[in-house]
Structure formats: C-alpha cells, structure tokens
Amino acid sequence: MQTQTQRILASAALVLLLAACGTEGGTGSASGPGSGSDTVSPDLPVAGTQWTIGAVTIDGRRSAAPDGARVEFGKDGRARGNSGCNSFGATVAVRGETLTVSPQEITQIGCAGDRGRFEAELVKALTGPLTGRLKGESLTLTSADGRNAVELAAEKDLPLRGTTWKIDGLVSGGTASSLQPGTGGKARLVLGADGRVTGNLGCNNFSATARVEGRTLTVEGPAATTRMMCTTTQMQLETQLYEILDGPLTYRLDHRKLTLTNASGEGFTARAAEAEKAAKPSARP
C-alpha cells in the first residue's frame, strides 16, 4: 500500500511528464523532421488592394509599363486590371508568400507597338506561382526561376477633380446596390478645375456650378440640361440622381471609387471610367 508521501510524489512526477510532453512537438515554431509541426508564413496581405503596374521583366529584360496599367486584388479571390490597353481578369490563390495567378479573360482590342508587346509580357509574367515581396508601398511578384517579375506600386486615390466618375450604384442608409438593368450606363460626372460639374445622370447631359469645402460637395443649381426623352428606367434614374444632388453631399474617395451621400444617407457610388473602347471579353486559354 502506498503511503501519502508516495502518492504525492507520484502525482508530481505525472505533472512534470505531461508538461514535458506538451513542450515536445506542441505549439512551438520549430520545424523539421520529427518536430511534429510546420511553420507557415502568414499570407501576403494583398486582398482588397490596388496597384499601379510599374514594369515587367521577362527573361531578364525589363520593360516600363504604359500609362493606365494597373491591377486590383479583390477579397473574392479575383484579380482585375488593365494592361494599358486591354482589361483582364484572373483568379488568385494566396498561400504564405506565394500567389498563384490564373488568367481567365481579357478584352480584345488591337494593341499596336509597345503596348501590344508589353501586354503579352505582362500576361506571361503574371501567370503561375509567383513569390511576393512586399516592401513599404511596393510589391514585386517573381517567378520561381527568378527570370520574370512584375513591379507594383500602391495606387493612390484618384483626384476628385478632373476624373470622369461613372455612376455604378445607389446607396441607401449604408446599403449599396447596383443600378437597375436598362439604365444604359451613361450616368457619369466630372468636376472641373473651373468649379463646374458636368456629365449625364442617366438620360440628359447637365452642367452646374459646384463648391467643395473639406469633405463636402455642394452642387449649386439650377443646372443647365438637355431636353431628351429616354426610356422609363433611364428617366427614373435621372430623377433619383437629381434629387440626391439637391443639397450638400459628403464625399469619400477610395482609390478609384467615389461615394457621395446626403444627410439622410441617400447617395450613389461611382468608379473612375476607363477609356471608352469597343471591346468584348474573351476566354484566355
């Protein structure tokens, strides 16, 4: 029969044994044969970011990107961008420092000269498993053999003035929704350096004076408009947008996106318009 002292010593030994077992191959950061765990680097924080494409390197030869070349990594596992000529889309899987990019579609516009060559190089360099190196506001994606690379720089907010903002959605009480089908995609506005705002709100072109103070934009009427009749859906959108613009609006810029809301929480969203091009998306084999 064990004495009380023996039972206490046996219990203490069991506690020490369990502690030792918890230390070996537990939640430590060691890795290697027999360690029982693998250390995985945190995923690169690229989801929800926008970048300007600065240059592409193919087989050691570096080419500067044309104006307008950019890429956006969405939070939905998609990448969207523009080569400086065509718009493109791809799927992106991120694991640690590795981004596996699979191009899926690209518009079909004839890109002459250097733009066409750069686009072909970009598609090649932005395909497959790529190692990402994030340093400050720069991101470099490099192929496994190190011969191909894409240089990216964090995209700044576009200026409120001088940008053509294409209206793409409505806001109500913090909830955003897309425009109804049949609106025609004509709604847009531009705030000029001369203090005037011009554009189209779904049907008719308009022009008015505008005042910007801090984060508040006020369109001062009455606006000069054309007198066209459009479809019912387009006219309804135009009426709704005119009502939203009647009074001070708070604006928010997020890279290429503009949100305008009034004191009641009603408003609209707009994105920087790409150059108007007759292009159709096609599958990329």
PETA-V389083 format. One record per residue. RES is the residue in one letter. PHI is phi in whole degrees, -180 to 180 (999 if undefined). PSI is psi as a letter, one per 20 degrees, with the letter a starting at -180 (NA if undefined). OMEGA is omega as a letter, one per 40 degrees, with the letter a starting at -180 (* if undefined). Layout:
res=<RES;RES>
phi=<PHI;PHI>
psi=<PSI;PSI>
omega=<OMEGA;OMEGA>
//
This chain:
res=<M;Q;T;Q;T;Q;R;I;L;A;S;A;A;L;V;L;L;L;A;A;C;G;T;E;G;G;T;G;S;A;S;G;P;G;S;G;S;D;T;V;S;P;D;L;P;V;A;G;T;Q;W;T;I;G;A;V;T;I;D;G;R;R;S;A;A;P;D;G;A;R;V;E;F;G;K;D;G;R;A;R;G;N;S;G;C;N;S;F;G;A;T;V;A;V;R;G;E;T;L;T;V;S;P;Q;E;I;T;Q;I;G;C;A;G;D;R;G;R;F;E;A;E;L;V;K;A;L;T;G;P;L;T;G;R;L;K;G;E;S;L;T;L;T;S;A;D;G;R;N;A;V;E;L;A;A;E;K;D;L;P;L;R;G;T;T;W;K;I;D;G;L;V;S;G;G;T;A;S;S;L;Q;P;G;T;G;G;K;A;R;L;V;L;G;A;D;G;R;V;T;G;N;L;G;C;N;N;F;S;A;T;A;R;V;E;G;R;T;L;T;V;E;G;P;A;A;T;T;R;M;M;C;T;T;T;Q;M;Q;L;E;T;Q;L;Y;E;I;L;D;G;P;L;T;Y;R;L;D;H;R;K;L;T;L;T;N;A;S;G;E;G;F;T;A;R;A;A;E;A;E;K;A;A;K;P;S;A;R;P>
phi=<999;-74;-80;-61;-64;-64;-64;-64;-65;-66;-65;-63;-64;-64;-61;-64;-66;-64;-64;-65;-65;-67;-76;-78;62;-86;-99;-68;-97;-67;-140;133;-59;82;-78;85;-151;-120;-88;-114;-65;-61;-65;-58;-82;-101;-62;81;-114;-125;-137;-91;-82;-93;-165;-130;-117;-126;50;86;-103;-96;-128;-72;-80;-74;-60;92;-75;-157;-148;-126;-99;-78;-82;-99;79;-118;-118;-134;-171;-143;-83;101;-143;-103;-88;-141;-139;-156;-99;-135;-115;-114;-139;63;-94;-103;-111;-100;-105;-124;-58;-125;-147;-155;-70;-115;-119;-69;-104;-82;58;-64;-66;-66;-65;-63;-61;-62;-69;-64;-60;-69;-73;-100;-134;92;-67;-129;-91;-97;-124;-102;-139;62;-101;-119;-134;-117;-110;-124;-68;-60;-87;77;-90;-118;-157;-125;-101;-124;-128;-55;-79;-82;-62;-70;-70;-62;-85;88;-93;-83;-101;-92;-71;-127;-167;-117;-122;-143;60;89;-103;-101;-141;-73;-68;-66;-58;96;-79;89;69;-91;-67;-164;-151;-134;-98;-86;-68;-84;85;-110;-116;-130;156;-146;-111;125;-140;-98;-74;-143;-150;-155;-86;-141;-125;-118;-134;61;-103;-114;-116;-123;-89;-102;-90;-78;-85;-88;-134;-78;-124;-91;-106;-125;-67;-59;-63;-66;-67;-65;-62;-60;-60;-64;-69;-62;-65;-65;-76;-85;137;-64;-126;-88;-113;-134;-104;-140;61;-109;-121;-123;-123;-122;-137;-95;-64;-90;85;-92;-176;-151;-113;-147;-122;-60;-78;-74;-58;-69;-138;-81;-137;-122;-71;-139;-70;-100;-62>
psi=<p;q;r;h;g;h;g;g;h;g;g;g;h;g;g;h;g;h;g;h;h;h;h;o;k;d;j;r;i;q;r;r;p;i;h;j;q;p;p;p;q;q;q;p;m;i;p;k;q;q;q;p;p;g;r;p;p;p;k;i;p;p;p;q;q;r;q;i;p;r;q;p;o;r;i;j;j;q;p;q;a;p;i;i;f;q;q;r;q;r;q;p;p;p;o;c;j;p;p;o;p;n;p;h;q;q;r;n;p;o;o;q;c;h;g;g;g;g;g;h;h;g;h;g;h;k;p;a;p;q;p;p;o;p;o;c;k;q;p;p;p;p;r;h;i;j;h;q;q;p;p;q;p;p;p;r;p;q;q;g;q;i;p;o;o;o;p;i;r;q;p;o;k;i;p;q;q;r;q;q;q;j;i;i;k;i;p;r;q;p;o;r;i;j;j;q;p;r;b;p;k;h;f;q;q;r;p;r;q;q;p;p;o;c;k;p;p;o;p;o;a;q;q;p;q;r;l;q;p;a;r;g;g;g;h;g;g;g;g;g;h;h;h;h;i;m;r;q;p;p;q;p;p;n;e;j;p;p;p;p;q;a;h;j;j;q;b;r;q;q;q;p;p;r;p;o;q;n;q;p;q;q;p;o;NA>
omega=<i;i;i;i;a;i;i;i;i;i;i;i;i;i;i;a;i;i;i;i;a;a;a;i;a;a;i;a;a;i;a;a;i;a;i;i;i;i;i;i;i;i;i;a;a;a;i;a;a;a;i;i;a;a;i;i;i;a;i;a;a;i;i;a;i;i;i;i;a;i;i;i;a;i;a;a;i;i;i;a;i;a;a;i;a;i;a;i;a;i;a;i;a;i;a;i;a;i;i;a;i;i;a;a;i;i;a;i;i;a;a;i;a;a;i;i;a;a;i;i;i;i;i;a;a;a;i;i;a;i;a;i;a;i;a;i;i;i;i;i;a;i;a;a;i;a;a;a;i;i;a;i;a;a;i;i;i;a;i;a;i;i;i;a;a;a;a;a;i;i;i;i;i;i;a;i;i;i;i;i;i;i;i;i;a;a;a;i;i;i;a;i;a;i;i;i;a;i;a;a;i;a;a;i;a;i;a;i;a;a;i;i;a;i;a;i;i;i;a;a;e;i;i;a;i;a;a;i;a;a;a;a;i;i;i;i;a;i;a;a;i;i;i;a;a;i;a;i;i;a;i;i;i;a;a;a;i;i;i;i;i;a;a;a;i;a;i;i;i;i;i;a;i;i;a;a;i;a;i;i;i;i;i;a;*>
//
